[in-house]
Amino acid sequence: MTHPRPTYNHTRGDSKLHPCDQCAIGELEIYAILTGRPDQLERWEVGLLPQDELLALARTELFKPFDGLPRWNSRSGAHNATIRWGDVRHKDDCSFHKAKSEDWEPYVERLKAQGAIRFEATPADELGADQWRALKEMTALANRASQHAWLTVTAAGGEVFAVAPRAHTATCTMCAEEIYKASALVSVKWAGRLLSREYVL
């Protein structure tokens, strides 16, 4: 799918925003801003738009081909994280093993207070068949996403999405029991910044 360049209404008094009057990065920022709310454009024009909001607009647009994929929640241990504090199944004689009489929330708080789990993320060195299939599908989506007009307007000839498989482990610091899940870190360089999102494999 191709994305036409935006048009500009010079009668609105925004001729200064025309890409011809901006460097390549400014041109790309304009494209992102024009997908946002009117107040975001107004704040950007006077230099008061937080960069986080600008990059969020760019991610929303550029990562659309991946919208149907489950996102990886990297907040280690959070209740809605992909890997949580209570997910590790400890050995029966481990002091971090959950007693039958212990309620879940106090148990998780005990794990956190005592630093019971070590969370790590490293480049993946192996993938199962289903994970490999998911990675190939994600790579195909990345090739499609790389055709976006916002990535092909630079003098360098455009940027492309990269897909890197990652291994996430949560390990008990006492009994060494662990769980493992895989993800894919999808990234692309846009307007001089590296944008990324992570997805479950």
N, C-alpha and C positions, 0 to 999 in steps of 0.2 A: 504494500500500500504506500502511495506517495502522499506527502503532506505539503500542500501549496504554501508558499510564503504568504505571510499576512499582508493585507493592504492597509494603507494609512490614510486617515481622513485629515487632510491638511487644513480644511476649513475649521477644524476643531482646535487649531492652534498647537498641534503637536508635531509640526514639521521638523522640529529639532530631534525627534525620535526616529527619523528615517534612517535605515541602515547605511545609506550612502554617507551619512554624516558621522558614523560611528566606526570604531575599530571592530574587528571580527568578534571579539568577546562581547562588546556592547550590543552588536547585532543579535547574537544568540540570546543575550539577556532580554532583549526586547520581545523576542518570540515567546519566551517563557512568561514574561509579565503580562502579555496580552491574553494569556489563558486564565489569568487570575481575576480577582475582584477589582472593581474600580479604585477602591482605597489602596490596594497594593500598587497599582500603577501610579497613583498620586504620591505615595510615599517613596516609590523608587525614583520618580522624577526629581524629588528634592533631596535624595540621598539618605532617606530615613527608613528604608525597608531592610529589616534584618536579613542577613544572608541566608539564614535557615529557611525563611519563607520562600526566598527565590529558588533555592535548591530543591525545596519540596515541590514547587510547581514544575521544575524541570524533571524531577523523578516521576511525578504523576504522569507526565506526558510520555517520556522516553521509555518507561518500563511498562507501558500499556500491554504489549504483547504477552507479558508474564502475569497479567492480572488473575488468571484462573489458577495459578499455582499456590500451594500453601506456603506462607511466609515462615521463615525461621525467626523465633523470638530469642534474641541473644541475651536477654536479661537473666543471667545465670541464677537459677533457683527461684525466680518469681513464680507466683501461683499459676500464671498463664504462659510460662516459658515452655519451650519445646522439651527441655530437660529440667526437671524440678528437684528440689532438695530431697523430697521424699521418694523419688523414683528408684533409688538404689536399694536393692534387696540385700541387707547385711547378713553375715553369718550369724547363726543362732547365739554363739558365745560372744558376739561383738557388743561392746557397750552402747553402740548406736542402733542396735536392733530394736525395733518397735515392739513394746510389750502389748499384749492383747488388751490390757486395761487402760492403755495410754490413748487419749484422744488425739486426733490427727493434728490439729493446729498447735497444741502445746508440744507435740513431738517435733514438728517442723521447726518451731522456734528453738527447741533444744539443739537441734542439728546446726542451726545457724549460729547460735551463741557459742557453740563449742568448735566451730569450724570443721564440721564432720565431713564435708564433701569438698573435693578439689575439682574444679571445672577447668577443662582445657580444650583448646581448639587448635588443630594442626592441619597441614595439608594431608589429604587422604592418600593412603598408600594401598588401599584395596577397596573394592566396591562389590556388592552382591549383584546378581543378575537384574533384579528390579531397579536397584539404584543406578546401574549402568544404563538401563533403558530410559530412566527418567533423565539422566544426564544428557543422553543423546537428544532427547526431545527438547531439553532446555537449550542445548547448543543450536538446534534448528531455529528456535525462537530468537536466540541471540543474533543469528544471521539475518533474520527478518527485521529485528529491531535496529540493526546497524544501517538499514536503508532509510531511516528517518531523515527528513530534510535537514533537521537541526544538526545532524552529524555529517552532512555532506556539503556544507556551505563554506568550510574553511579552505584557505589556500593550500593547506597540506593534503587536501583530498579526502578529508573525512576521518572520523574515528570509528572504531568498531568495538562491540561488546566483547568482553572476555568472561569465560565461565571457568571457575576453579573449584573442584570438589574439596570439601573439608571434612575432617573427622572431629567429632565432639565426644568427649568422654567425661563422665562424672564418676569419681573414684572415692571410696571411703578411705579416710586417712588412718583408720584403725585396722580394718580387716582386709582392705585392698579390693573388695568386691567393686565391680564397676559396670556401667552400662555405656553403650556406644550408639550414636546416631550420626548419620551423614547429612551434609547439606551442600549446597552449591552457592558460592559467592559470585554474583553477577555484577560486573562493574564496567563503566565506560567513562572516558574523559570527555567532559563538556565544558566549554567556556573556561578552560584553564583549571577546572576542578574535577576531582575524581568522584563520581557518583556510584553508589553501590546499594544493592539489596541482596538479602540472603534468603534462600528457599530450601525447603525440606526435600531431601532426596528419598 
